[in-house]
Amino acid sequence: MTLASLLLVVLASFIHASWNLLAKRAASVGPVFVFAYNLVACVAYAPWVIWLLAQGGVDWTREGIGFVLLSGLIHLAYSLCLQRGYRVADLSVVYPVARGTGPMLSSIGAFLILGESPTGTGLVGLVLVVLGILLIATQGRLAAFTRPGGQAGVRWGTATGGLIASYTVVDAYAVKALGIAPVVLDWF
């Protein structure tokens, strides 16, 4: 990996962590926060999407429109679910559970729905992700799941992870099979 690539990964991680900290702090006004950041994203992406539309870079079909709408609905549900999780449980439980179960479930979805072939290494990786989730969310003390707050965090984190997996599979199909630009999916 080049130094530039590594710096981009670190920067993206910092931005992602900062955004989730803001989301946790705004948990008491969850839907308002979701509306605000989606409005900002819509405005920020608008020039790019308008340029794509003007260039004929988006080939609209019924199926494509359906997947764009489905992606938007799943992303909205994800945002609201994450905000609710942050409102009722600790960030240190909701976040790792959501971010760990999302890739795990989307990998399973890719195997079952998109027909991708799992490898032995990939399956071992999935098991390690689940173990990592458990260890991070409980700080190594699995009895933490028996506390009421721990259970709520796991439930909301798992629901959020399921929505992450859903939009990952839907968006992957929309981009790979239908040729929809990812920015169009993010814009709606």
ZIJO-V90258 format. One record per backbone hydrogen bond with DSSP energy under -1.0 kcal/mol. NH is the residue of the N-H (numbers start at 1). CO is the residue of the C=O. E is the energy in kcal/mol with one decimal. If there is no record, write none. Layout:
nh co e
NH CO E
NH CO E
This chain:
nh co e
6 2 -2.4
7 3 -2.7
8 4 -2.1
9 5 -2.3
10 6 -2.4
11 7 -2.6
12 8 -2.8
13 9 -2.3
14 10 -2.3
15 11 -2.6
16 12 -2.7
17 13 -2.7
18 14 -2.4
19 15 -2.6
20 16 -2.1
21 17 -2.0
22 18 -2.4
23 19 -2.6
24 20 -2.3
25 21 -2.3
26 22 -1.7
27 24 -1.4
29 26 -1.7
30 27 -1.4
33 29 -2.2
34 30 -2.5
35 31 -2.5
36 32 -2.5
37 33 -2.6
38 34 -2.0
39 35 -2.2
40 36 -2.2
41 37 -2.1
42 38 -2.4
43 39 -2.3
44 40 -2.6
45 41 -2.6
46 42 -1.4
49 45 -2.5
50 46 -3.1
51 47 -2.2
52 48 -2.4
53 49 -2.7
54 50 -2.6
55 51 -2.0
57 52 -3.0
65 61 -2.8
66 62 -2.5
67 63 -2.3
68 64 -2.3
69 65 -2.5
70 66 -2.6
71 67 -2.6
72 68 -2.2
73 69 -2.5
74 70 -2.5
75 71 -2.7
76 72 -2.2
77 73 -2.5
78 74 -2.7
79 75 -2.5
80 76 -2.5
81 77 -2.6
82 78 -2.8
83 79 -2.2
84 80 -2.2
85 81 -2.6
86 82 -2.6
87 83 -1.5
88 84 -1.8
89 85 -1.7
93 90 -1.4
94 90 -2.6
95 91 -2.0
97 93 -1.8
98 94 -2.8
99 95 -2.9
100 96 -1.6
101 97 -2.8
102 98 -2.0
104 100 -1.5
105 101 -3.2
106 102 -2.6
107 103 -2.1
108 104 -1.9
109 105 -2.7
110 106 -2.5
111 107 -2.0
112 108 -2.7
113 109 -3.4
114 109 -1.1
116 110 -2.4
123 119 -2.5
124 120 -2.3
125 121 -2.3
126 122 -2.0
127 123 -2.1
128 124 -2.4
129 125 -2.3
130 126 -2.2
131 127 -2.3
132 128 -2.6
133 129 -2.6
134 130 -2.2
135 131 -2.4
136 132 -2.9
137 133 -2.9
138 134 -1.3
140 135 -1.5
141 138 -1.7
144 141 -2.4
145 142 -1.6
146 143 -1.7
147 144 -1.1
151 147 -2.0
152 148 -2.0
153 149 -2.2
154 150 -2.0
155 151 -2.5
156 152 -2.8
157 153 -2.3
158 154 -2.7
159 155 -2.4
160 156 -2.5
161 157 -2.5
162 158 -2.3
163 159 -1.7
164 160 -2.3
165 161 -2.5
166 162 -2.1
167 163 -2.7
168 164 -2.0
169 165 -2.3
170 166 -2.6
171 167 -2.6
172 168 -2.2
173 169 -2.2
174 170 -2.5
175 171 -2.5
176 172 -2.9
177 173 -2.2
178 173 -1.3
180 174 -2.4
184 181 -1.3
185 181 -1.2
186 182 -2.2
187 183 -1.7
188 184 -1.4
